Amino acid sequence: MYICICNAVCDKSIQNAITEGNRCSDSVYKACGVEPQCGCCRDEIEDMIESHEQGLAGATLMAAE
């Protein structure tokens, strides 16, 4: 599914960028080889980053138990 229509960037590309360690929307754009245009996708990218970080935190807690 396309997250950034202006740059034709799909959710898988964004998720890959986040998994590689990009933790802000600007670094995700850069990792995807694009620059922000209208900015409508920025909130969705930030939500994806937050979800990823929460998943990591949950995995860390489970591993500690």
Distance bins in CASP14 RR format, pairs under 12 A and 6 or more apart:
PFRMAT RR
TARGET T0000
AUTHOR 0000-0000-0000
RMODE 2
METHOD distances of the structure
MODEL  1
1 8 0 0 0 0 0 1 0 0 0 0 0
1 9 0 0 0 0 0 1 0 0 0 0 0
1 10 1 0 0 1 0 0 0 0 0 0 0
1 11 1 0 1 0 0 0 0 0 0 0 0
1 12 0 0 0 0 1 0 0 0 0 0 0
1 13 0 0 0 0 0 1 0 0 0 0 0
1 14 0 0 0 0 0 1 0 0 0 0 0
1 15 0 0 0 0 0 1 0 0 0 0 0
1 41 0 0 0 0 0 1 0 0 0 0 0
1 44 0 0 0 0 0 1 0 0 0 0 0
1 48 0 0 0 0 0 1 0 0 0 0 0
2 8 1 0 0 1 0 0 0 0 0 0 0
2 9 1 0 0 1 0 0 0 0 0 0 0
2 10 1 0 1 0 0 0 0 0 0 0 0
2 11 1 0 0 1 0 0 0 0 0 0 0
2 12 0 0 0 0 0 1 0 0 0 0 0
2 13 0 0 0 0 1 0 0 0 0 0 0
2 14 0 0 0 0 1 0 0 0 0 0 0
2 32 0 0 0 0 0 1 0 0 0 0 0
2 40 0 0 0 0 0 1 0 0 0 0 0
2 41 0 0 0 0 1 0 0 0 0 0 0
2 44 0 0 0 0 0 1 0 0 0 0 0
3 9 1 0 0 1 0 0 0 0 0 0 0
3 10 1 0 0 1 0 0 0 0 0 0 0
3 11 1 0 1 0 0 0 0 0 0 0 0
3 12 0 0 0 0 1 0 0 0 0 0 0
3 13 0 0 0 0 1 0 0 0 0 0 0
3 14 1 0 1 0 0 0 0 0 0 0 0
3 15 0 0 0 0 1 0 0 0 0 0 0
3 17 0 0 0 0 0 1 0 0 0 0 0
3 18 0 0 0 0 0 1 0 0 0 0 0
3 25 0 0 0 0 0 1 0 0 0 0 0
3 28 0 0 0 0 1 0 0 0 0 0 0
3 29 0 0 0 0 0 1 0 0 0 0 0
3 32 0 0 0 0 1 0 0 0 0 0 0
3 34 0 0 0 0 0 1 0 0 0 0 0
3 36 0 0 0 0 0 1 0 0 0 0 0
3 39 0 0 0 0 0 1 0 0 0 0 0
3 40 0 0 0 0 1 0 0 0 0 0 0
3 41 1 0 1 0 0 0 0 0 0 0 0
3 42 0 0 0 0 1 0 0 0 0 0 0
3 43 0 0 0 0 0 1 0 0 0 0 0
3 44 1 0 1 0 0 0 0 0 0 0 0
3 45 1 0 0 1 0 0 0 0 0 0 0
3 46 0 0 0 0 0 1 0 0 0 0 0
3 47 0 0 0 0 1 0 0 0 0 0 0
3 48 1 0 0 1 0 0 0 0 0 0 0
3 49 0 0 0 0 0 1 0 0 0 0 0
4 10 0 0 0 0 1 0 0 0 0 0 0
4 11 0 0 0 0 1 0 0 0 0 0 0
4 13 0 0 0 0 1 0 0 0 0 0 0
4 14 1 0 0 1 0 0 0 0 0 0 0
4 17 0 0 0 0 0 1 0 0 0 0 0
4 25 0 0 0 0 1 0 0 0 0 0 0
4 28 0 0 0 0 1 0 0 0 0 0 0
4 29 1 0 0 1 0 0 0 0 0 0 0
4 32 1 0 0 1 0 0 0 0 0 0 0
4 33 0 0 0 0 0 1 0 0 0 0 0
4 34 1 0 0 1 0 0 0 0 0 0 0
4 35 0 0 0 0 0 1 0 0 0 0 0
4 36 0 0 0 0 1 0 0 0 0 0 0
4 37 1 0 0 1 0 0 0 0 0 0 0
4 38 0 0 0 0 1 0 0 0 0 0 0
4 39 0 0 0 0 1 0 0 0 0 0 0
4 40 0 0 0 0 1 0 0 0 0 0 0
4 41 1 0 1 0 0 0 0 0 0 0 0
4 42 0 0 0 0 1 0 0 0 0 0 0
4 43 0 0 0 0 0 1 0 0 0 0 0
4 44 0 0 0 0 1 0 0 0 0 0 0
4 45 1 0 0 1 0 0 0 0 0 0 0
4 48 0 0 0 0 0 1 0 0 0 0 0
5 34 0 0 0 0 0 1 0 0 0 0 0
5 37 0 0 0 0 1 0 0 0 0 0 0
5 38 0 0 0 0 1 0 0 0 0 0 0
5 39 0 0 0 0 0 1 0 0 0 0 0
5 40 1 0 0 1 0 0 0 0 0 0 0
5 41 1 0 0 1 0 0 0 0 0 0 0
5 44 0 0 0 0 0 1 0 0 0 0 0
6 29 0 0 0 0 0 1 0 0 0 0 0
6 32 0 0 0 0 0 1 0 0 0 0 0
6 34 0 0 0 0 1 0 0 0 0 0 0
6 35 0 0 0 0 1 0 0 0 0 0 0
6 36 0 0 0 0 1 0 0 0 0 0 0
6 37 1 1 0 0 0 0 0 0 0 0 0
6 38 1 0 1 0 0 0 0 0 0 0 0
6 39 1 0 0 1 0 0 0 0 0 0 0
6 40 1 0 0 1 0 0 0 0 0 0 0
6 41 1 0 0 1 0 0 0 0 0 0 0
6 42 0 0 0 0 0 1 0 0 0 0 0
7 13 0 0 0 0 1 0 0 0 0 0 0
7 14 0 0 0 0 0 1 0 0 0 0 0
7 28 0 0 0 0 0 1 0 0 0 0 0
7 29 1 0 0 1 0 0 0 0 0 0 0
7 30 0 0 0 0 0 1 0 0 0 0 0
7 32 1 0 0 1 0 0 0 0 0 0 0
7 33 0 0 0 0 1 0 0 0 0 0 0
7 34 1 1 0 0 0 0 0 0 0 0 0
7 35 1 0 0 1 0 0 0 0 0 0 0
7 36 0 0 0 0 1 0 0 0 0 0 0
7 37 1 0 0 1 0 0 0 0 0 0 0
7 38 0 0 0 0 1 0 0 0 0 0 0
7 39 0 0 0 0 0 1 0 0 0 0 0
7 40 0 0 0 0 0 1 0 0 0 0 0
7 41 0 0 0 0 1 0 0 0 0 0 0
7 42 0 0 0 0 0 1 0 0 0 0 0
7 45 0 0 0 0 0 1 0 0 0 0 0
8 14 0 0 0 0 0 1 0 0 0 0 0
8 32 0 0 0 0 1 0 0 0 0 0 0
8 33 0 0 0 0 0 1 0 0 0 0 0
8 34 0 0 0 0 1 0 0 0 0 0 0
8 37 0 0 0 0 0 1 0 0 0 0 0
8 41 0 0 0 0 0 1 0 0 0 0 0
9 15 0 0 0 0 0 1 0 0 0 0 0
9 16 0 0 0 0 0 1 0 0 0 0 0
9 17 0 0 0 0 1 0 0 0 0 0 0
9 25 0 0 0 0 0 1 0 0 0 0 0
9 28 0 0 0 0 1 0 0 0 0 0 0
9 29 0 0 0 0 1 0 0 0 0 0 0
9 30 0 0 0 0 0 1 0 0 0 0 0
9 31 0 0 0 0 0 1 0 0 0 0 0
9 32 1 0 1 0 0 0 0 0 0 0 0
9 33 0 0 0 0 1 0 0 0 0 0 0
9 34 1 0 0 1 0 0 0 0 0 0 0
9 35 0 0 0 0 0 1 0 0 0 0 0
9 36 0 0 0 0 0 1 0 0 0 0 0
9 37 0 0 0 0 0 1 0 0 0 0 0
9 39 0 0 0 0 0 1 0 0 0 0 0
9 41 1 0 0 1 0 0 0 0 0 0 0
9 42 0 0 0 0 0 1 0 0 0 0 0
9 44 0 0 0 0 0 1 0 0 0 0 0
9 45 0 0 0 0 1 0 0 0 0 0 0
9 48 0 0 0 0 0 1 0 0 0 0 0
10 16 0 0 0 0 1 0 0 0 0 0 0
10 17 0 0 0 0 0 1 0 0 0 0 0
10 32 0 0 0 0 1 0 0 0 0 0 0
10 34 0 0 0 0 0 1 0 0 0 0 0
10 41 0 0 0 0 0 1 0 0 0 0 0
10 44 0 0 0 0 0 1 0 0 0 0 0
10 45 0 0 0 0 0 1 0 0 0 0 0
10 48 0 0 0 0 0 1 0 0 0 0 0
11 17 0 0 0 0 0 1 0 0 0 0 0
11 18 0 0 0 0 0 1 0 0 0 0 0
11 28 0 0 0 0 0 1 0 0 0 0 0
11 32 0 0 0 0 0 1 0 0 0 0 0
11 41 0 0 0 0 0 1 0 0 0 0 0
11 44 0 0 0 0 1 0 0 0 0 0 0
11 45 0 0 0 0 1 0 0 0 0 0 0
11 47 0 0 0 0 0 1 0 0 0 0 0
11 48 1 0 0 1 0 0 0 0 0 0 0
11 51 0 0 0 0 0 1 0 0 0 0 0
11 52 0 0 0 0 0 1 0 0 0 0 0
12 18 0 0 0 0 0 1 0 0 0 0 0
12 19 0 0 0 0 0 1 0 0 0 0 0
12 32 0 0 0 0 0 1 0 0 0 0 0
12 48 0 0 0 0 0 1 0 0 0 0 0
13 19 0 0 0 0 0 1 0 0 0 0 0
13 20 0 0 0 0 0 1 0 0 0 0 0
13 22 0 0 0 0 0 1 0 0 0 0 0
13 28 0 0 0 0 1 0 0 0 0 0 0
13 29 0 0 0 0 0 1 0 0 0 0 0
13 31 0 0 0 0 1 0 0 0 0 0 0
13 32 1 0 1 0 0 0 0 0 0 0 0
13 33 0 0 0 0 1 0 0 0 0 0 0
13 34 0 0 0 0 1 0 0 0 0 0 0
13 41 0 0 0 0 0 1 0 0 0 0 0
13 45 0 0 0 0 0 1 0 0 0 0 0
13 48 0 0 0 0 0 1 0 0 0 0 0
14 20 0 0 0 0 0 1 0 0 0 0 0
14 22 0 0 0 0 1 0 0 0 0 0 0
14 25 0 0 0 0 1 0 0 0 0 0 0
14 27 0 0 0 0 0 1 0 0 0 0 0
14 28 1 0 1 0 0 0 0 0 0 0 0
14 29 0 0 0 0 1 0 0 0 0 0 0
14 30 0 0 0 0 0 1 0 0 0 0 0
14 31 0 0 0 0 1 0 0 0 0 0 0
14 32 1 0 0 1 0 0 0 0 0 0 0
14 33 0 0 0 0 0 1 0 0 0 0 0
14 34 0 0 0 0 0 1 0 0 0 0 0
14 41 0 0 0 0 1 0 0 0 0 0 0
14 42 0 0 0 0 0 1 0 0 0 0 0
14 44 0 0 0 0 1 0 0 0 0 0 0
14 45 1 0 1 0 0 0 0 0 0 0 0
14 46 0 0 0 0 0 1 0 0 0 0 0
14 47 0 0 0 0 0 1 0 0 0 0 0
14 48 1 0 1 0 0 0 0 0 0 0 0
14 49 0 0 0 0 1 0 0 0 0 0 0
14 51 0 0 0 0 0 1 0 0 0 0 0
14 52 0 0 0 0 0 1 0 0 0 0 0
15 21 0 0 0 0 0 1 0 0 0 0 0
15 22 0 0 0 0 0 1 0 0 0 0 0
15 28 0 0 0 0 1 0 0 0 0 0 0
15 31 0 0 0 0 0 1 0 0 0 0 0
15 32 0 0 0 0 0 1 0 0 0 0 0
15 44 0 0 0 0 0 1 0 0 0 0 0
15 45 0 0 0 0 0 1 0 0 0 0 0
15 47 0 0 0 0 0 1 0 0 0 0 0
15 48 1 0 0 1 0 0 0 0 0 0 0
15 49 0 0 0 0 1 0 0 0 0 0 0
15 51 0 0 0 0 1 0 0 0 0 0 0
15 52 1 0 0 1 0 0 0 0 0 0 0
16 22 0 0 0 0 1 0 0 0 0 0 0
16 28 0 0 0 0 1 0 0 0 0 0 0
16 31 1 0 0 1 0 0 0 0 0 0 0
16 32 0 0 0 0 1 0 0 0 0 0 0
16 33 0 0 0 0 0 1 0 0 0 0 0
16 48 0 0 0 0 0 1 0 0 0 0 0
16 52 0 0 0 0 0 1 0 0 0 0 0
17 23 0 0 0 0 1 0 0 0 0 0 0
17 24 0 0 0 0 0 1 0 0 0 0 0
17 25 0 0 0 0 1 0 0 0 0 0 0
17 26 0 0 0 0 0 1 0 0 0 0 0
17 27 1 0 0 1 0 0 0 0 0 0 0
17 28 1 0 1 0 0 0 0 0 0 0 0
17 29 0 0 0 0 1 0 0 0 0 0 0
17 30 0 0 0 0 1 0 0 0 0 0 0
17 31 1 1 0 0 0 0 0 0 0 0 0
17 32 1 0 1 0 0 0 0 0 0 0 0
17 33 0 0 0 0 1 0 0 0 0 0 0
17 34 0 0 0 0 0 1 0 0 0 0 0
17 45 0 0 0 0 1 0 0 0 0 0 0
17 48 0 0 0 0 1 0 0 0 0 0 0
17 49 0 0 0 0 1 0 0 0 0 0 0
17 52 0 0 0 0 0 1 0 0 0 0 0
18 24 0 0 0 0 0 1 0 0 0 0 0
18 25 0 0 0 0 0 1 0 0 0 0 0
18 27 0 0 0 0 1 0 0 0 0 0 0
18 28 1 0 0 1 0 0 0 0 0 0 0
18 29 0 0 0 0 0 1 0 0 0 0 0
18 31 0 0 0 0 1 0 0 0 0 0 0
18 32 0 0 0 0 0 1 0 0 0 0 0
18 44 0 0 0 0 0 1 0 0 0 0 0
18 45 0 0 0 0 1 0 0 0 0 0 0
18 46 0 0 0 0 0 1 0 0 0 0 0
18 47 0 0 0 0 0 1 0 0 0 0 0
18 48 1 0 0 1 0 0 0 0 0 0 0
18 49 1 0 1 0 0 0 0 0 0 0 0
18 50 0 0 0 0 1 0 0 0 0 0 0
18 51 0 0 0 0 1 0 0 0 0 0 0
18 52 1 0 1 0 0 0 0 0 0 0 0
18 53 0 0 0 0 1 0 0 0 0 0 0
18 55 0 0 0 0 0 1 0 0 0 0 0
18 56 0 0 0 0 0 1 0 0 0 0 0
19 28 0 0 0 0 0 1 0 0 0 0 0
19 31 0 0 0 0 0 1 0 0 0 0 0
19 48 0 0 0 0 0 1 0 0 0 0 0
19 49 0 0 0 0 0 1 0 0 0 0 0
19 51 0 0 0 0 0 1 0 0 0 0 0
19 52 1 0 0 1 0 0 0 0 0 0 0
19 53 0 0 0 0 0 1 0 0 0 0 0
19 55 0 0 0 0 0 1 0 0 0 0 0
19 56 0 0 0 0 0 1 0 0 0 0 0
20 27 0 0 0 0 1 0 0 0 0 0 0
20 28 0 0 0 0 1 0 0 0 0 0 0
20 30 0 0 0 0 0 1 0 0 0 0 0
20 31 1 0 0 1 0 0 0 0 0 0 0
20 32 0 0 0 0 0 1 0 0 0 0 0
20 49 0 0 0 0 0 1 0 0 0 0 0
20 52 0 0 0 0 0 1 0 0 0 0 0
21 27 1 0 0 1 0 0 0 0 0 0 0
21 28 0 0 0 0 1 0 0 0 0 0 0
21 30 0 0 0 0 0 1 0 0 0 0 0
21 31 0 0 0 0 1 0 0 0 0 0 0
21 49 0 0 0 0 1 0 0 0 0 0 0
21 52 0 0 0 0 1 0 0 0 0 0 0
21 53 0 0 0 0 0 1 0 0 0 0 0
21 56 0 0 0 0 0 1 0 0 0 0 0
22 28 1 0 1 0 0 0 0 0 0 0 0
22 29 0 0 0 0 1 0 0 0 0 0 0
22 30 1 0 0 1 0 0 0 0 0 0 0
22 31 1 0 1 0 0 0 0 0 0 0 0
22 32 0 0 0 0 1 0 0 0 0 0 0
22 33 0 0 0 0 0 1 0 0 0 0 0
22 45 0 0 0 0 1 0 0 0 0 0 0
22 46 0 0 0 0 0 1 0 0 0 0 0
22 48 0 0 0 0 0 1 0 0 0 0 0
22 49 1 0 0 1 0 0 0 0 0 0 0
22 52 0 0 0 0 1 0 0 0 0 0 0
22 53 0 0 0 0 0 1 0 0 0 0 0
23 31 0 0 0 0 0 1 0 0 0 0 0
23 45 0 0 0 0 0 1 0 0 0 0 0
23 46 0 0 0 0 1 0 0 0 0 0 0
23 48 0 0 0 0 0 1 0 0 0 0 0
23 49 1 0 1 0 0 0 0 0 0 0 0
23 50 0 0 0 0 1 0 0 0 0 0 0
23 52 0 0 0 0 1 0 0 0 0 0 0
23 53 1 0 0 1 0 0 0 0 0 0 0
23 56 0 0 0 0 0 1 0 0 0 0 0
24 30 0 0 0 0 1 0 0 0 0 0 0
24 31 0 0 0 0 0 1 0 0 0 0 0
24 36 0 0 0 0 0 1 0 0 0 0 0
24 42 0 0 0 0 1 0 0 0 0 0 0
24 45 0 0 0 0 1 0 0 0 0 0 0
24 46 1 0 0 1 0 0 0 0 0 0 0
24 48 0 0 0 0 0 1 0 0 0 0 0
24 49 1 0 0 1 0 0 0 0 0 0 0
24 50 0 0 0 0 0 1 0 0 0 0 0
24 53 0 0 0 0 0 1 0 0 0 0 0
25 31 0 0 0 0 0 1 0 0 0 0 0
25 32 0 0 0 0 0 1 0 0 0 0 0
25 34 0 0 0 0 0 1 0 0 0 0 0
25 35 0 0 0 0 0 1 0 0 0 0 0
25 36 1 0 0 1 0 0 0 0 0 0 0
25 39 0 0 0 0 1 0 0 0 0 0 0
25 40 0 0 0 0 0 1 0 0 0 0 0
25 41 0 0 0 0 1 0 0 0 0 0 0
25 42 1 0 1 0 0 0 0 0 0 0 0
25 43 0 0 0 0 1 0 0 0 0 0 0
25 44 0 0 0 0 1 0 0 0 0 0 0
25 45 1 0 1 0 0 0 0 0 0 0 0
25 46 1 0 1 0 0 0 0 0 0 0 0
25 47 0 0 0 0 0 1 0 0 0 0 0
25 48 0 0 0 0 1 0 0 0 0 0 0
25 49 1 0 0 1 0 0 0 0 0 0 0
25 50 0 0 0 0 0 1 0 0 0 0 0
26 32 0 0 0 0 0 1 0 0 0 0 0
26 33 0 0 0 0 0 1 0 0 0 0 0
26 34 0 0 0 0 0 1 0 0 0 0 0
26 35 0 0 0 0 1 0 0 0 0 0 0
26 36 1 0 0 1 0 0 0 0 0 0 0
26 39 0 0 0 0 0 1 0 0 0 0 0
26 42 0 0 0 0 1 0 0 0 0 0 0
26 45 0 0 0 0 1 0 0 0 0 0 0
26 46 0 0 0 0 0 1 0 0 0 0 0
26 49 0 0 0 0 0 1 0 0 0 0 0
27 33 0 0 0 0 0 1 0 0 0 0 0
27 34 0 0 0 0 0 1 0 0 0 0 0
27 35 0 0 0 0 0 1 0 0 0 0 0
27 36 0 0 0 0 0 1 0 0 0 0 0
27 45 0 0 0 0 1 0 0 0 0 0 0
27 46 0 0 0 0 0 1 0 0 0 0 0
27 49 0 0 0 0 1 0 0 0 0 0 0
28 34 0 0 0 0 1 0 0 0 0 0 0
28 35 0 0 0 0 0 1 0 0 0 0 0
28 36 0 0 0 0 1 0 0 0 0 0 0
28 41 0 0 0 0 1 0 0 0 0 0 0
28 42 0 0 0 0 1 0 0 0 0 0 0
28 44 0 0 0 0 0 1 0 0 0 0 0
28 45 1 0 1 0 0 0 0 0 0 0 0
28 46 0 0 0 0 1 0 0 0 0 0 0
28 47 0 0 0 0 0 1 0 0 0 0 0
28 48 0 0 0 0 1 0 0 0 0 0 0
28 49 1 0 0 1 0 0 0 0 0 0 0
28 52 0 0 0 0 0 1 0 0 0 0 0
29 35 1 0 1 0 0 0 0 0 0 0 0
29 36 1 0 1 0 0 0 0 0 0 0 0
29 37 0 0 0 0 1 0 0 0 0 0 0
29 39 0 0 0 0 1 0 0 0 0 0 0
29 41 0 0 0 0 1 0 0 0 0 0 0
29 42 0 0 0 0 1 0 0 0 0 0 0
29 45 1 0 0 1 0 0 0 0 0 0 0
29 46 0 0 0 0 0 1 0 0 0 0 0
30 36 0 0 0 0 1 0 0 0 0 0 0
30 45 0 0 0 0 0 1 0 0 0 0 0
31 45 0 0 0 0 0 1 0 0 0 0 0
31 49 0 0 0 0 0 1 0 0 0 0 0
32 41 0 0 0 0 0 1 0 0 0 0 0
32 45 0 0 0 0 1 0 0 0 0 0 0
34 41 0 0 0 0 0 1 0 0 0 0 0
34 45 0 0 0 0 0 1 0 0 0 0 0
35 42 0 0 0 0 0 1 0 0 0 0 0
36 42 1 0 0 1 0 0 0 0 0 0 0
36 43 0 0 0 0 0 1 0 0 0 0 0
36 45 0 0 0 0 1 0 0 0 0 0 0
36 46 0 0 0 0 0 1 0 0 0 0 0
39 45 0 0 0 0 1 0 0 0 0 0 0
39 46 0 0 0 0 0 1 0 0 0 0 0
41 47 0 0 0 0 0 1 0 0 0 0 0
41 48 0 0 0 0 1 0 0 0 0 0 0
42 48 0 0 0 0 0 1 0 0 0 0 0
42 49 0 0 0 0 0 1 0 0 0 0 0
43 49 0 0 0 0 0 1 0 0 0 0 0
43 50 0 0 0 0 0 1 0 0 0 0 0
44 50 0 0 0 0 0 1 0 0 0 0 0
44 51 0 0 0 0 0 1 0 0 0 0 0
45 51 0 0 0 0 0 1 0 0 0 0 0
45 52 0 0 0 0 0 1 0 0 0 0 0
46 52 0 0 0 0 0 1 0 0 0 0 0
46 53 0 0 0 0 0 1 0 0 0 0 0
47 53 0 0 0 0 0 1 0 0 0 0 0
47 54 0 0 0 0 0 1 0 0 0 0 0
48 54 0 0 0 0 0 1 0 0 0 0 0
48 55 0 0 0 0 0 1 0 0 0 0 0
49 55 0 0 0 0 0 1 0 0 0 0 0
49 56 0 0 0 0 0 1 0 0 0 0 0
50 56 0 0 0 0 0 1 0 0 0 0 0
50 57 0 0 0 0 0 1 0 0 0 0 0
51 57 0 0 0 0 0 1 0 0 0 0 0
51 58 0 0 0 0 0 1 0 0 0 0 0
52 58 0 0 0 0 0 1 0 0 0 0 0
52 59 0 0 0 0 0 1 0 0 0 0 0
53 59 0 0 0 0 0 1 0 0 0 0 0
53 60 0 0 0 0 0 1 0 0 0 0 0
54 60 0 0 0 0 0 1 0 0 0 0 0
54 61 0 0 0 0 0 1 0 0 0 0 0
55 61 0 0 0 0 1 0 0 0 0 0 0
55 62 0 0 0 0 1 0 0 0 0 0 0
55 63 0 0 0 0 0 1 0 0 0 0 0
56 62 0 0 0 0 0 1 0 0 0 0 0
56 63 0 0 0 0 0 1 0 0 0 0 0
57 63 0 0 0 0 0 1 0 0 0 0 0
57 64 0 0 0 0 0 1 0 0 0 0 0
58 64 0 0 0 0 1 0 0 0 0 0 0
58 65 0 0 0 0 0 1 0 0 0 0 0
59 65 0 0 0 0 0 1 0 0 0 0 0
END
